[in-house]
């Protein structure tokens, strides 16, 4: 698994994908946080990172599928998937190696945003007037969110040999699981079940963790979704034997 992870991660770094994703993410977040008046921290007057944590999920929704779309689709298109499958690796090791490589690249994009936290910390009046617990919780939520999106992206890449199709499928699934359940729950036909439906979506659990309280139920939710998508990817790969 580690050999696959290193191969995939080096592959990202040797292409423009890694640099484009990280640059687009940081520039977009920077524009929303410091430039656009509607969301700028300087105009808002409060020392917090809410803009970062509100916008990052939507950027991840497009950028992580852009990272993962090549993981299996490119192997299928070039005919190297058969070579990989003959290696002394289990399907699960192959999937996890590609998954963690994509996730690691996504998390790399978050590291420079710590400068935004330092800037807001210094700008606070008094200095350090920032809800650090909420910031830590929100970062944990983003890590889990990236983990779910990466798992969905790898699954989407496994079902097609076309990277564009894989990207579109991944974006659609990420959107549905992030905010789709909230939209469905808002339809006034579910009655008391609307709250249960909203709990099926990532948005509910991400908002919960972002408050600074890391609940085991939220952690279990994220890990369960990741596990389901990884197992679904394994099922797709196993279907070659049917």
Buried (B, 14 or more C-beta within 10 A) or exposed (E): BEEBBEEBBEBBEEEEBBEEBBEBBBEBBBEBBBEEEEBBBEEBEEBBBBBBBEBBBBBBBBBBBBBBBBBBBBBBBEEEBEEBBEEEBEBBBBBBBBBBBBBBBBBBBBEEBEEBBEBBBEEBEEEEEBBEEBBBBBBBBBBBBBBBBBBBBBBBBBBBBBBEBBBBBBBBBBBBBBBBBBBBBEEEEBEEEBEEBBBBBBBBBBBBBBBBEBEEEBBEBBEEBBEBBBBBBBEBBEEEEE
